[in-house]
Amino acid sequence: MADIFWWIVIGFVAGAVGKLIMPGKDPGGCVVTILIGIAGALLTGYVGQIIGFYEPGEDTGFIGATLGAVILLMLYRVMLKLRSN
């Protein structure tokens, strides 16, 4: 349970950093970006454990969480563009 809490905290910060890396107008603004960051951190942590990058109980890593946030934010923007066409 502590792992999930840590991923959420890291994801919150990573979402904010992801917004700084990828500025622009997003529907939902910073709140959605931070939620995407949390999802990216959770996904990065989960996949990292499956692949073997992390063991249960280890920290996910801020860089991985930020990368996950940026990737999900890019996918979010692509999906919104496809939906609006």
C-alpha positions in Angstrom: 0.0 0.0 0.0 2.9 2.3 0.7 4.1 1.8 -2.9 0.9 3.0 -4.4 0.9 6.1 -2.1 4.5 6.8 -3.2 3.6 6.4 -6.9 0.7 8.9 -6.4 2.9 11.5 -4.7 5.6 11.1 -7.4 2.9 11.1 -10.1 1.5 14.4 -8.7 4.9 16.0 -9.1 5.6 14.3 -12.4 2.3 15.5 -13.8 3.3 19.1 -12.9 6.7 18.6 -14.5 5.1 17.0 -17.5 3.0 20.1 -17.9 6.1 22.2 -17.8 7.8 20.0 -20.4 4.7 20.0 -22.7 3.1 23.4 -22.3 -0.1 24.2 -24.1 -3.9 24.2 -23.7 -5.3 20.9 -22.6 -9.0 20.4 -21.7 -9.1 20.2 -18.0 -5.9 22.2 -17.5 -3.5 21.4 -14.7 -5.9 19.1 -12.9 -6.2 16.7 -15.8 -2.4 16.8 -16.4 -1.7 16.0 -12.8 -4.1 13.1 -12.9 -2.4 11.9 -16.1 0.9 12.2 -14.2 -0.4 10.0 -11.4 -1.7 7.5 -13.9 1.7 7.6 -15.7 3.6 7.0 -12.4 1.3 4.1 -11.4 1.7 2.6 -14.9 5.4 3.0 -14.9 5.7 1.5 -11.5 3.5 -1.5 -12.3 5.2 -2.2 -15.7 8.6 -1.6 -14.2 7.9 -4.3 -11.6 6.6 -6.7 -14.3 9.7 -6.2 -16.5 12.0 -6.4 -13.5 13.3 -2.8 -13.3 11.9 -2.5 -9.8 11.3 -4.9 -7.0 8.2 -4.6 -4.8 9.0 -2.1 -2.1 11.5 -0.1 -4.2 10.8 3.5 -5.3 9.5 3.9 -8.8 11.9 6.7 -9.7 11.1 10.3 -10.6 12.5 10.1 -14.1 10.4 7.1 -15.0 7.2 8.6 -13.5 7.9 11.9 -15.4 8.5 9.9 -18.6 5.2 8.0 -18.1 3.4 11.3 -17.5 4.8 12.9 -20.7 3.9 9.8 -22.8 0.4 9.6 -21.5 0.0 13.4 -22.0 1.1 13.0 -25.6 -1.3 10.1 -26.1 -4.1 12.2 -24.5 -3.4 15.1 -26.9 -3.3 12.7 -30.0 -6.6 11.1 -29.0 -8.3 14.5 -28.5 -7.1 15.6 -32.0 -8.4 12.4 -33.6 -11.7 12.8 -31.8 -12.1 16.4 -32.9 -11.6 15.5 -36.6 
